[in-house]
């Protein structure tokens, strides 16, 4: 068997592992095994690619793999769950940067065919947009920069001119694909700028959609880079990431009541003025909350980013088990964009070993929310905000929410009356059936648990 045949067989094995690994990522019960399978598949693909390419000196490759393994291990151990969305954004940006560099390096091969030149252009363009777009997303998620939508007069005109200049530079680069071409640097610079301009008009509440979209971009960039260097497995892997990212983006868009076209062309995130919220807040103590919960027969937890900040998932599970032991039906209502990345709450609850069958999607819990005795909102805000249903002037108007305000009683666990990530006030806090349990969510729930003792 020659080297080419062995490499192609290895690529087929890698592709199979990628597909099965991706399938397993669809369930918390199999996600870890799916991640391991995909990692093994990528290792096989890298080794096969190096062998097929005739690379004899592996010193730098080995150094890169060891460095990457150390960074990955440290990130997995040291990065807090609350910072996971930011890390995902940086990973997306890294993928974009890698594709940009791969496409750029292809030009050093000398004269290349027109088709290859176009794929190089796409790898650089999409990779550049993904890189800077992900950095802006990271800044907004970490609140290093203002998470609000940043818009200015003439923004669409500027973006249109930027896109036209990028297309023109891309055409010229495709006609003359040279390393020292001024059009190459123009494409790189304009694509990096386009990434910034594509994300800054998007508000913080829409970041889960943006992360999904940038993930798709990183896959498409890798796919283009695969065509540029004629590597089949890179094409397959990039296509899988790109397609799954687009599917996830579409799911997120539906959950946010956004159009995919608007996301692609930065058409949302415009500044709106929500109606002022007035009313009287009704605080509650842990002891009083215990008496209500002790008599409840149906309790639904609604987790949000605040639960991640407080690291309250373990005490939430403990409270749920106490309630079940008291003859209460317990469920966890999961909004598709709760937290700051897709699946954020699912990961948190899986970390606490909450049974997967207790997790209920928004569309399933809303029809029966009126029969819930107590809905416990833990650090969620925008995803339970009735303004999305009632206030046409609200920036989140039209976004499907979990209708906790229709439950018989609502406990809201928050540190203060501060608004959510979108900056929109929540009339739920002033509802007649709402009671506010102020303080750190973990400490508040621990106090309720102690009452059961």
Helices and strands as residue ranges (DSSP letters): H 3-24, H 31-52, H 59-78, G 81-83, H 84-106, G 107-109, H 114-141, H 155-175, H 182-200, G 204-206, H 207-229, H 232-256, H 260-264, H 286-294, E 298-303, H 305-310, H 313-325, E 329-334, H 344-351, G 356-358, E 359-361, H 362-365, G 366-371, E 374-378, G 382-384, H 387-390, G 404-406, E 409-414, G 427-430, E 434-438, H 441-452
